[in-house]
Amino acid sequence: MKRKVAVDEDISRRIASTMNVAYGDKGYEFIYIADLVGHGAKDEFWAERFGKFGGEIILSADKNIAKKPRKLLAFRENELICFFMQPLWSNRPGHYKLCHALYWWHWIHRKLNECQRRDCWQVPLVLTGNEFKRLEIPAHVLESAKSQRACEADYEVQRRR
């Protein structure tokens, strides 16, 4: 059975297709998330859907992820292993992005052997080496995100009454 990898909309559909060609026979299925849940779906929504679909890995280029703890919370709660490109990756030309994704997937594949569910990593911007930076949001920030989400859920319940 192939390991399902969500490729978010901040990465090109062409890159997801190429990753399937390059690594599909190595046990991975790269799913462009818009094809699964539609274009523009909120990360909190698609993370849950992807997890229920049997997904376990996210490849993302969300350059503001560290500023959006609610998204990281959703990925963690759905026990997804996340790999995020560094923010400047989005400014690179398409051929660089493709080469970068292909190069780093070899190292991601190896890293997955020691990863646990809920781990989040930042992929270096360079095309050398094999070191990932652990992406961690402080516990108090994640707790704040949980509280904010709970307040919004309460508000929705009250609004619907």
Beta strands, then each sheet from edge to edge (+ up, - down):
strand 1: 3-7
strand 2: 28-32
strand 3: 55-60
strand 4: 81-85
strand 5: 120-123
strand 6: 133-134
sheet 1: 2+ 1+ 3+ 4+ 5+ 6-
end
